[in-house]
């Protein structure tokens, strides 16, 4: 997605090397910095339940499909985070809109030096 590309370009410009969509790790993180054991996910608000308690009431069509689907995505995200932590990874999750509005603030949350 566009936010993922923006994030990756910023890391690359700062000299941070990474892997993309590593299927070897739980959840296939969008970006993995193996050297530092950092897994980064960039989540879309709809698919991963941003402000879910407020927004789930606004879904009008095909609720029987979407509510369990998104809630399962949210549960799987928690499970993947736990598995990655057990493997010694630091997990960072960013919402797409966070990156669009404040890429530099998101980058500052990482435990790496980005000039």
PELIN-V883563 format. One record per residue. N is the residue number from 0. D_CENTER is the distance of its C-alpha to the mean C-alpha in Angstrom with 2 decimals. Layout:
N/D_CENTER, N/D_CENTER
This chain:
0/11.62, 1/13.25, 2/10.50, 3/9.07, 4/12.75, 5/13.46, 6/11.01, 7/12.48, 8/15.92, 9/15.78, 10/14.99, 11/17.72, 12/20.12, 13/19.83, 14/20.81, 15/17.64, 16/17.55, 17/14.69, 18/14.12, 19/12.05, 20/10.96, 21/12.98, 22/14.63, 23/16.38, 24/13.58, 25/12.56, 26/9.81, 27/10.10, 28/7.14, 29/6.73, 30/8.53, 31/10.87, 32/13.55, 33/16.10, 34/18.73, 35/16.94, 36/15.06, 37/11.64, 38/8.47, 39/5.38, 40/2.01, 41/2.92, 42/4.39, 43/8.14, 44/10.33, 45/12.87, 46/11.25, 47/9.21, 48/12.09, 49/11.78, 50/15.17, 51/16.09, 52/19.51, 53/20.60, 54/19.33, 55/20.19, 56/23.82, 57/23.47, 58/22.72, 59/26.25, 60/26.38, 61/25.77, 62/24.56, 63/25.59, 64/23.00, 65/20.02, 66/20.14, 67/20.05, 68/17.52, 69/14.86, 70/15.96, 71/15.70, 72/12.07, 73/11.50, 74/13.84, 75/12.35, 76/8.95, 77/11.44, 78/13.51, 79/11.06, 80/10.22, 81/14.02, 82/14.89, 83/12.91, 84/14.58, 85/17.81, 86/17.51, 87/17.35, 88/13.80, 89/12.15, 90/8.57, 91/6.50, 92/3.81, 93/4.87, 94/6.61, 95/8.25, 96/11.47, 97/10.81, 98/10.56, 99/13.50, 100/15.52, 101/14.94, 102/13.44, 103/15.83, 104/14.97, 105/11.30, 106/12.80, 107/15.34, 108/13.09, 109/12.69, 110/15.81, 111/17.15, 112/19.89, 113/19.06, 114/22.35
